[in-house]
Amino acid sequence: MAYHVYVSNSGSNFLSHFLMDEDTGALEPQPNIELEDSPGAVATRPDGTQMFVALRSAQKLASYAVERGEGTLVKLAETSLEEGPPYLFLDNTGAFLLSSYYGSGQVGVHRVAADGALSAQPLQMLSTAVRAHSIQTDRANRFAFVPHTNPANAIFQFRFDEQTGRLTPNDPPKIQPATPEGPRHFAFHPTRDLLYSINEDGSTASAHHFDPEAGTLSSFQVISTLPEGFDREDNTTAEIKIAPDGQFLYGSNRGHDSLALFAIGDDGRLTAKGHYPTEATPRFFELDPSGRFVYSVGQGSGRLASYRIDAASGALTPLEQREVGDSPLWITFVKQV
């Protein structure tokens, strides 16, 4: 069994492409996938047949068919934007592509046809606040959340209608940390009503209870992602991921250049368990679909580092490094068939 692994390089006009051995985590380089502009955020259909890419500097969204044997991409459609989004998310139905807009402080929704065609205009554009950074719906596809780094320093809360794709501000429309943490990205716990955010400006992670009926969050813990003694002024955080079994959480530190490991307790609280060196400026990392390996790209190094996860402790063991493009940003897995 193998997976195609795609690395989006925001400083190069191609996706780096590898084949991953599911048993060993080893990566076999494949020819780069050339694009007409530099890629940013990526979203894929769960069945791996289509990929959606933000061509951020060109201010476009593009969709591609994935040839899952060779892993090549065939362009299906594109649409122009007023601003390139830093984050894309395909809702559970696959009919709507959600996006966030950092500079203008907005969130948008595009319709996606079964053949991958994107609506020429967004179905909806809603103003939130400057530095809207990411967007995802919950497991039930009923609510959406949008973290904003400083100065907005908030997570906006929306109701989501999966029949129409419409977002409606929830009540309350946002929550804010008591201190200027600057929420950036987030992850839902795979089985429990918990949401964890990584906070760019505070170099912290926050734990939230998620009310699945009201669609609202309440914070109950903020914990540093840095080891004792490291000056948080020299660091910002970037990405957050939870192991598929829900026992461990990982966050990336840019400055300390590490992946922080936390255990998730029975009460949902996080306990720091260690830090693992990685590539310079780890803007993005991802766990493979089995949850046995971590892949981390360095925005400052142009390399990808891989690690094996110890199932009992969550600890990381380095495996290998691979060259990718300039300023790598996103990692995507698609099963080879």
Protein Blocks (a to p, Z undefined) as FASTA:
>chain_A
ZZddddddfkbccdcdddddfklopacdddddddfbdcddddddfklpaccdddfknopa
ddddddfknopacdfbdcddfbdcfbdcddfkopaccdddfklopaddddddfkopacfb
afbdcdfbehiabdcddfkopaccdddddfklpaddddddfknopacddddfbdcdfbdn
hpabdcddfkbccdddddfklopaddddddfknopacdfbdcdfbdehiafklpccfbdc
ddfklpaccdddehjopaddddddfkopacdfbdcdddehifbccddfkopaccdddfkl
opacdddddfknopacdfbdcdddehifbdcddddZZ
